[in-house]
Amino acid sequence: MKSLSFSIIPTLLLLITSCNQKQNYQYDTFTVDTTLSKQLVFRLMDNEYELTNPFDKDTIPRKTTSTVTIAVLKDSHDRMYTMDKLRCKASLKKDTLRITIGYADGFTGAGISIRAAGNTFTTLPYQFYDVITGEKEPIIHIEKQKLMLNKAVYQVGDSLYGHLYLRTIDTDCVKKYASGFFRTVVTKEE
């Protein structure tokens, strides 16, 4: 019985640590440019409207909130694709600003999640499907991230303007690049 308990303990420890594998977040300092909202790109965005999604609660046409484009390179499959026409949303929970730039159609979705608190931020690409495969999620390594916002501190109802540059690679050797401008109004997170 003694030898059985000693052989089970390492197995349980291995199982627990493999199930709780954490993402390594990289925190960097964002820059503030109070004149960012004056960029020509935001005036050009006023002339375009976002694609509507039948799963959205409101179907009122909205002016474009993002020019961010995400390029995905899968060298192992000799494949590259881009995602654009992404929607930007921002919410405030206590002192943390949460910005999401992406798309979702009710079954799948992808984009970039940004968390900012104080003068630091972290980014993380995300992707989800309605099909559960049981495959292990790759670990993402941030090679470079830059964020510029129009203010250092936001309140609910504030207009948020920003620019993002992001370069990542994951353990499956998938490279992702994201770059572009975004804007939205900060809401309260529920």
C-alpha positions as CSV (number, residue, x, y, z in Angstrom):
1,M,0.0,0.0,0.0
2,K,2.9,2.4,0.8
3,S,4.4,1.9,-2.7
4,L,1.0,2.5,-4.3
5,S,0.5,5.8,-2.6
6,F,4.0,7.0,-3.6
7,S,3.3,6.1,-7.3
8,I,0.0,7.9,-7.3
9,I,1.2,11.2,-5.8
10,P,3.6,12.1,-8.7
11,T,0.9,11.1,-11.2
12,L,-1.6,13.4,-9.5
13,L,0.8,16.3,-9.3
14,L,1.6,15.9,-13.0
15,L,-2.1,15.8,-13.9
16,I,-2.8,18.9,-11.7
17,T,0.0,21.0,-13.1
18,S,-0.8,20.1,-16.8
19,C,-4.4,21.0,-16.3
20,N,-3.6,24.4,-14.8
21,Q,-1.1,25.5,-17.3
22,K,-1.2,29.3,-17.2
23,Q,-0.6,31.8,-19.9
24,N,2.4,34.0,-19.4
25,Y,1.3,37.6,-19.7
26,Q,3.7,40.3,-20.8
27,Y,3.0,43.7,-19.3
28,D,4.3,46.9,-21.0
29,T,3.7,50.6,-20.6
30,F,1.2,52.2,-23.0
31,T,1.8,55.7,-24.4
32,V,-0.7,58.6,-24.2
33,D,-1.3,61.0,-27.1
34,T,-4.1,63.4,-26.4
35,T,-4.3,64.4,-30.0
36,L,-4.9,60.9,-31.3
37,S,-8.6,61.5,-32.0
38,K,-7.6,64.2,-34.5
39,Q,-6.0,61.6,-36.8
40,L,-7.5,61.5,-40.3
41,V,-8.2,57.8,-40.1
42,F,-11.0,58.5,-37.5
43,R,-12.7,61.0,-39.9
44,L,-12.5,58.4,-42.7
45,M,-14.0,55.8,-40.4
46,D,-17.1,58.1,-40.0
47,N,-17.9,57.3,-43.6
48,E,-18.0,53.5,-43.1
49,Y,-20.4,51.3,-41.2
50,E,-19.7,48.0,-39.4
51,L,-21.2,44.8,-40.6
52,T,-24.2,43.8,-38.5
53,N,-24.5,40.4,-36.9
54,P,-27.9,38.7,-36.6
55,F,-27.0,37.6,-33.1
56,D,-26.4,41.2,-31.9
57,K,-29.0,42.7,-29.5
58,D,-29.2,45.9,-31.5
59,T,-29.2,46.0,-35.3
60,I,-28.8,49.8,-35.7
61,P,-26.0,50.5,-38.1
62,R,-22.8,51.7,-36.3
63,K,-20.0,53.7,-37.6
64,T,-16.8,51.7,-38.0
65,T,-14.9,51.3,-34.7
66,S,-11.7,49.6,-35.8
67,T,-9.2,49.5,-38.7
68,V,-7.2,46.8,-36.9
69,T,-6.2,44.0,-39.2
70,I,-5.0,40.6,-37.9
71,A,-2.7,38.5,-40.1
72,V,-2.3,34.9,-39.2
73,L,0.6,32.9,-40.7
74,K,0.6,29.1,-40.4
75,D,3.9,28.0,-41.9
76,S,3.3,24.3,-41.0
77,H,0.3,24.4,-43.5
78,D,1.8,27.0,-45.9
79,R,-1.3,29.1,-45.1
80,M,-1.9,32.8,-44.4
81,Y,-5.2,34.7,-43.8
82,T,-6.3,38.1,-42.5
83,M,-9.1,39.3,-40.4
84,D,-10.5,42.8,-40.7
85,K,-13.8,44.6,-40.2
86,L,-13.4,44.0,-36.5
87,R,-15.5,45.6,-33.9
88,C,-14.1,47.5,-30.9
89,K,-15.7,47.4,-27.4
90,A,-14.4,48.7,-24.1
91,S,-15.6,48.4,-20.6
92,L,-14.4,49.4,-17.2
93,K,-14.3,47.2,-14.1
94,K,-12.9,48.9,-11.1
95,D,-9.6,50.3,-12.3
96,T,-9.1,47.9,-15.2
97,L,-10.0,49.0,-18.8
98,R,-10.9,46.0,-20.9
99,I,-10.8,46.5,-24.7
100,T,-11.9,43.8,-27.2
101,I,-11.2,44.1,-30.9
102,G,-12.7,41.2,-32.8
103,Y,-15.7,39.5,-34.3
104,A,-18.2,36.9,-33.2
105,D,-21.0,35.4,-35.2
106,G,-22.7,33.3,-32.6
107,F,-20.7,30.2,-33.5
108,T,-17.1,31.4,-33.9
109,G,-15.1,34.4,-33.0
110,A,-11.6,35.8,-32.9
111,G,-9.7,39.0,-32.1
112,I,-7.5,40.7,-29.6
113,S,-8.2,41.3,-25.9
114,I,-6.4,44.2,-24.1
115,R,-6.3,44.8,-20.4
116,A,-5.0,48.1,-19.1
117,A,-4.6,49.3,-15.5
118,G,-2.5,52.1,-14.2
119,N,0.0,52.8,-17.1
120,T,0.5,49.2,-18.0
121,F,-1.3,46.8,-20.4
122,T,-1.2,43.3,-21.7
123,T,-2.7,41.8,-24.9
124,L,-3.9,38.4,-25.9
125,P,-5.2,37.1,-29.2
126,Y,-8.2,34.8,-28.8
127,Q,-10.2,32.5,-31.0
128,F,-13.2,30.2,-30.3
129,Y,-15.3,27.7,-32.2
130,D,-18.6,26.0,-31.6
131,V,-16.8,22.6,-32.2
132,I,-15.0,21.2,-29.1
133,T,-12.1,19.1,-30.3
134,G,-10.3,18.4,-27.0
135,E,-7.0,19.7,-28.4
136,K,-4.7,21.4,-26.0
137,E,-4.6,25.2,-26.4
138,P,-1.2,26.5,-27.6
139,I,0.8,28.8,-25.4
140,I,1.1,32.3,-26.9
141,H,4.4,34.2,-26.6
142,I,4.2,38.0,-27.2
143,E,7.2,39.1,-29.3
144,K,6.2,42.8,-29.4
145,Q,3.3,44.9,-28.3
146,K,2.6,48.6,-28.4
147,L,-0.5,50.5,-27.4
148,M,-1.3,54.2,-27.7
149,L,-4.4,55.6,-26.1
150,N,-5.8,59.2,-26.0
151,K,-6.1,59.3,-22.2
152,A,-4.3,57.7,-19.2
153,V,-7.4,57.2,-17.2
154,Y,-11.0,56.5,-18.4
155,Q,-14.4,56.8,-16.8
156,V,-17.7,55.2,-18.0
157,G,-19.0,57.2,-21.0
158,D,-15.6,58.5,-22.1
159,S,-14.6,58.3,-25.8
160,L,-11.6,56.0,-26.2
161,Y,-9.2,56.3,-29.2
162,G,-6.3,54.0,-29.7
163,H,-3.6,52.4,-31.9
164,L,-2.3,48.8,-31.5
165,Y,0.6,46.9,-32.8
166,L,1.0,43.3,-31.8
167,R,3.3,40.4,-32.9
168,T,3.0,36.9,-31.4
169,I,4.0,33.3,-32.0
170,D,2.5,30.3,-30.3
171,T,3.8,26.8,-29.4
172,D,2.3,25.5,-32.7
173,C,4.5,28.1,-34.6
174,V,1.5,30.1,-35.6
175,K,2.4,33.8,-36.0
176,K,-0.1,36.6,-35.6
177,Y,0.3,40.3,-36.4
178,A,-2.2,42.9,-35.5
179,S,-2.1,46.6,-36.3
180,G,-4.5,49.5,-36.6
181,F,-6.6,52.2,-35.0
182,F,-9.7,51.7,-32.9
183,R,-12.3,53.8,-31.1
184,T,-15.4,53.3,-28.9
185,V,-17.2,54.6,-25.9
186,V,-16.3,53.0,-22.5
187,T,-19.2,51.2,-20.8
188,K,-19.5,49.7,-17.4
189,E,-18.7,46.0,-17.2
190,E,-21.6,43.9,-15.9
